[in-house]
Amino acid sequence: MTRLSNPQKQLLFDYCIGLTTGEQTTEAERLISSNDEAAGIHSKLSAALAPLGGLRPETCPGDLAEDTISRLNNLARSSQLRLEQLLEAEESQTTATKSRLWWNLGRTVAAAAVIVFIVGVLIAPLNFARQKSWQHQCQMQLARIFDGISQYSSDHDGALPAVATVAGDPWWKVGSQGKENYSNTRHIWLLVKGKYVEPSDFICPGRKKGRVIRLGTSEINNYNDFPGRGYVTYSFRISGNKGDKKSSAGRKVLIADLNPLFEKLPNDYSGQFLLKLNKDLLAINSINHNRRGQNVLFGDGSYKFIKKRHTDISTDDIFTLQGTDVYQGVEVPSCEADVFLAP
């Protein structure tokens, strides 16, 4: 039996604590199934980590990274101010020798440079930690939305939250409060009106421009849709003309971070919507997480952060329709396999 190398042992450890990528996961599972030593290590690690399975992960406070960065910035500013004060003091001491002046100045500049360097080194990891925290918070919100959908379905004989629509109706008019159901977000708005989901859960924490609804129950009941695009920063599955009347479990994509094609929508609902695809629109990820990827919620309640615009169960782009390059905001999928989340 071939003995495992240290990198292979590290891979097994990362696999047991859930830190591996898709390729690394495949490699780790191959090792476990084909190598007795790997299987033994996996068994022991799994047993040792089992008690941690019942612990709920604590969400990193959203303001922790900001506070830390603010303190570092204040430190840098105070160091700069101190440097200026020292320079003024050196200039006023005319009795000091030239060599002494440059010695003190050199030490001060060196100290300031070290502080600036430390601040520069720390800010990038802190920004990354903040993004990861937002990514996790986003997933928790999607989980709560799924719980709301499940409860709604239970209360309505298995039906998904839905309003009556007609083929050819525009789905892009988010915020339109007319009698016509001219927005794909009106379906999910029923969860807010029915108090199944809090309005704040429809704002991805990574999206700075999102706005939380601050309305009373009676005011919310007077709305037919979210007040505007800024109040909902997720995109929802658009069904075909036959529609999806009943809930369906499984790995069916339901919701994802905001579709990059429809970040900007016309404010004039009486106007027309027209979008032509280009190379950039076909490549970029959602803006919610700085274009690094998007969280996706599936019909079985699971969620995943994907760095490409398709899931691991299909190569279908979740943000576009198959064979469609021009959008007027009325298009729908031609088949169940054509997943399309908008606007």
C-alpha positions in Angstrom: 0.0 0.0 0.0 1.4 3.4 -1.0 1.8 5.7 2.0 0.2 9.1 1.9 2.2 12.2 1.4 1.9 15.2 3.7 -0.1 17.2 1.0 -2.5 14.3 0.7 -3.0 14.2 4.5 -3.6 17.9 4.4 -6.2 17.4 1.6 -8.0 14.8 3.8 -8.1 17.2 6.7 -9.5 20.0 4.5 -12.1 17.7 3.1 -13.3 16.7 6.6 -13.8 20.3 7.6 -15.4 21.3 4.3 -12.7 23.5 2.8 -12.1 21.7 -0.4 -13.0 22.9 -3.9 -15.0 20.6 -6.3 -11.8 19.1 -7.8 -10.2 18.7 -4.4 -13.3 17.0 -3.1 -13.2 14.5 -6.0 -9.6 13.7 -5.3 -10.1 13.3 -1.6 -13.0 10.9 -2.1 -10.9 8.9 -4.6 -8.1 8.6 -2.0 -10.6 7.5 0.7 -12.1 4.8 -1.5 -8.8 3.5 -2.8 -6.3 3.8 0.1 -6.7 2.1 3.5 -4.6 4.7 5.2 -6.7 7.5 3.8 -9.9 5.7 4.8 -8.5 5.3 8.3 -7.6 9.0 8.6 -11.0 10.0 7.3 -12.7 7.8 9.8 -10.8 9.1 12.8 -11.2 12.8 11.7 -14.9 12.3 11.1 -15.3 10.8 14.5 -13.3 13.6 16.2 -15.3 16.3 14.4 -18.7 14.7 14.9 -19.5 16.6 18.1 -19.1 19.9 16.2 -21.9 19.0 13.8 -24.5 20.1 16.3 -23.0 23.6 16.8 -24.6 26.5 14.9 -22.1 28.7 13.1 -22.0 32.2 14.5 -22.3 35.0 12.0 -19.4 37.4 11.9 -20.8 40.8 13.0 -21.3 42.9 9.9 -19.5 45.9 11.4 -16.5 44.0 12.6 -14.4 44.5 9.5 -15.5 48.1 9.1 -14.5 48.9 12.6 -11.1 47.3 12.3 -10.4 49.1 9.0 -11.6 52.3 10.5 -9.2 51.9 13.4 -6.3 51.1 11.1 -7.1 54.2 9.0 -7.2 56.3 12.2 -3.8 54.8 13.2 -2.4 55.7 9.8 -3.7 59.3 10.0 -2.4 59.8 13.5 1.0 58.5 12.4 1.0 61.0 9.5 0.0 63.8 11.9 2.8 62.8 14.3 5.2 62.7 11.4 4.3 66.3 10.4 4.6 67.5 14.0 8.1 65.9 14.3 9.2 67.5 11.1 8.0 70.9 12.3 9.9 70.4 15.6 13.0 69.4 13.7 12.9 72.5 11.5 12.5 74.7 14.6 15.6 73.3 16.3 18.1 75.4 14.5 20.8 74.4 17.0 20.7 70.8 16.1 23.3 69.5 13.8 22.4 68.5 10.2 23.4 64.9 10.8 21.2 64.7 13.9 18.3 66.1 11.9 18.5 63.6 9.2 18.9 60.7 11.6 15.7 61.6 13.5 13.9 62.3 10.3 15.0 59.0 8.8 13.8 57.0 11.9 10.5 58.8 11.8 9.9 58.2 8.1 10.9 54.5 8.5 8.4 54.1 11.4 5.7 55.7 9.3 6.5 53.5 6.3 6.2 50.4 8.5 2.8 51.5 9.8 1.5 52.3 6.3 2.8 48.9 5.1 1.1 47.0 7.9 -2.2 48.8 7.2 -1.9 48.0 3.5 -1.2 44.3 4.2 -4.1 44.0 6.7 -6.8 45.7 4.7 -6.9 43.2 1.9 -7.5 40.2 4.2 -10.1 42.1 6.2 -12.0 43.0 3.0 -11.9 39.3 2.0 -13.2 38.3 5.4 -16.0 40.9 5.1 -17.0 39.5 1.7 -17.0 36.0 3.1 -19.2 37.1 6.0 -21.7 38.8 3.6 -21.7 35.6 1.5 -22.6 33.5 4.5 -25.3 36.0 5.6 -26.7 36.0 2.1 -27.0 32.2 2.3 -28.8 32.4 5.6 -31.3 34.9 4.1 -31.9 32.5 1.2 -32.6 29.7 3.7 -35.1 31.9 5.5 -36.8 32.7 2.2 -37.0 29.0 1.5 -38.6 28.4 4.9 -41.1 31.1 4.0 -41.9 29.5 0.7 -42.3 26.1 2.4 -44.7 27.5 5.0 -46.7 29.4 2.4 -47.0 26.2 0.4 -48.1 24.3 3.4 -50.8 26.9 4.1 -52.0 26.9 0.5 -52.4 23.2 -0.4 -48.9 22.8 -1.8 -49.0 25.8 -4.1 -46.1 28.2 -4.6 -46.6 31.9 -4.0 -48.0 33.1 -7.3 -50.2 35.8 -8.8 -52.2 35.4 -12.0 -50.3 36.3 -15.2 -51.0 36.3 -18.9 -48.6 35.1 -21.6 -46.7 38.1 -23.0 -47.0 40.2 -19.8 -43.8 42.1 -19.0 -41.9 40.7 -16.0 -39.3 43.6 -15.7 -41.6 46.3 -14.1 -40.4 45.8 -10.5 -42.1 48.4 -8.3 -45.1 49.0 -10.5 -48.2 49.1 -8.3 -50.9 48.9 -11.0 -53.6 46.3 -11.1 -51.8 44.3 -13.8 -49.2 41.8 -12.5 -46.3 43.2 -14.5 -43.4 42.0 -12.4 -41.9 38.7 -11.6 -41.3 39.9 -8.1 -45.0 40.1 -7.3 -45.1 36.4 -6.7 -42.5 36.6 -4.0 -44.0 39.8 -2.6 -46.8 37.6 -1.2 -44.3 36.3 1.3 -43.9 39.8 2.7 -47.6 40.6 2.7 -48.3 37.3 4.5 -45.5 37.8 7.0 -43.7 34.6 5.9 -40.4 36.5 5.3 -39.0 39.7 6.6 -38.5 42.4 3.9 -34.8 42.7 5.0 -34.1 39.2 3.9 -34.6 40.2 0.2 -31.6 42.6 0.4 -28.3 40.8 -0.1 -25.9 42.2 2.6 -23.2 42.5 -0.1 -25.3 45.0 -2.1 -24.6 48.5 -0.7 -27.5 50.1 -2.6 -30.2 47.9 -1.2 -32.9 49.5 0.9 -35.0 47.9 3.6 -38.7 48.4 3.6 -39.8 50.4 6.7 -43.6 50.2 6.4 -46.3 49.2 8.8 -48.5 46.2 8.1 -51.4 48.3 6.8 -49.0 50.1 4.5 -47.5 46.9 3.2 -50.9 45.5 2.4 -51.5 48.5 0.2 -48.6 47.6 -2.1 -48.9 45.0 -4.9 -45.1 44.7 -5.3 -41.9 45.7 -3.7 -41.7 49.6 -3.7 -38.8 49.5 -6.2 -35.8 47.7 -7.6 -33.6 48.8 -4.6 -35.8 46.8 -2.2 -35.2 43.4 -3.7 -31.7 42.4 -4.9 -32.3 38.8 -5.8 -33.6 37.3 -9.1 -36.3 34.7 -9.2 -37.1 31.8 -11.5 -39.4 32.6 -14.4 -41.6 29.7 -15.4 -42.7 28.8 -18.9 -46.2 29.5 -20.2 -47.5 26.4 -18.4 -46.2 27.7 -15.1 -45.3 25.9 -11.9 -48.4 25.7 -9.8 -47.1 23.3 -7.2 -43.9 23.2 -5.2 -41.3 20.7 -6.3 -38.3 19.5 -4.3 -35.0 18.5 -5.7 -32.1 20.4 -7.2 -34.2 22.9 -9.1 -32.9 26.4 -9.1 -35.3 28.8 -7.5 -33.5 32.0 -6.5 -30.1 33.6 -7.1 -28.2 36.8 -6.5 -29.2 39.6 -8.8 -29.1 38.8 -12.5 -26.3 41.1 -14.0 -28.3 41.6 -17.2 -31.1 43.4 -15.3 -29.2 45.6 -12.8 -30.6 48.7 -14.4 -34.3 48.8 -15.3 -36.3 51.7 -16.8 -38.0 54.0 -14.2 -40.7 54.8 -16.7 -43.1 51.8 -16.6 -45.0 53.1 -19.6 -41.9 52.8 -21.8 -40.3 49.8 -23.5 -37.5 47.6 -22.3 -34.8 46.4 -24.7 -31.5 44.7 -24.0 -29.1 43.2 -26.5 -26.5 40.7 -25.2 -22.8 41.3 -25.6 -19.6 39.5 -24.5 -19.4 41.3 -21.2 -23.0 40.6 -20.3 -22.5 36.9 -21.1 -19.4 36.7 -18.8 -20.0 38.8 -15.7 -21.3 37.5 -12.4 -23.8 39.1 -10.1 -22.9 42.5 -8.7 -24.0 41.4 -5.2 -20.7 39.8 -4.3 -18.3 42.0 -6.3 -18.6 39.9 -9.4 -16.9 36.9 -7.7 -19.9 34.7 -8.1 -23.5 34.3 -6.8 -25.4 32.3 -4.2 -28.1 30.0 -5.6 -31.0 28.5 -3.7 -32.3 25.1 -4.8 -35.8 23.6 -4.5 -34.6 21.2 -1.8 -33.6 24.1 0.4 -29.9 23.7 -0.2 -27.8 26.7 -1.3 -24.4 27.1 -2.9 -22.0 29.8 -3.9 -21.1 29.3 -7.6 -18.3 31.2 -9.4 -19.8 30.5 -12.8 -23.2 31.1 -14.2 -24.3 27.5 -14.1 -24.7 24.9 -11.4 -22.9 21.6 -11.0 -26.0 19.8 -12.3 -26.3 21.6 -15.6 -24.3 23.8 -18.0 -27.3 26.0 -18.6 -26.7 29.7 -17.9 -29.2 30.6 -15.2 -29.2 34.3 -16.2 -30.1 33.9 -19.9 -32.6 32.1 -22.1 -31.4 29.5 -24.6 -31.1 30.9 -28.1 -32.1 34.5 -27.0 -29.8 37.5 -27.7 -32.4 40.3 -27.4 -34.7 40.8 -24.4 -37.8 42.9 -24.2 -38.8 41.7 -20.7 -41.6 39.4 -21.8 -39.6 36.3 -22.8 -40.1 33.0 -20.9 -38.3 29.6 -21.1 -39.4 27.2 -23.8 -38.8 24.1 -21.6 -38.2 23.0 -18.0 -34.4 22.5 -18.7 -34.0 26.2 -19.6 -33.5 27.8 -16.2 -34.0 31.6 -16.3 -33.9 33.9 -13.2 -34.9 37.5 -13.7 -35.1 40.4 -13.5 
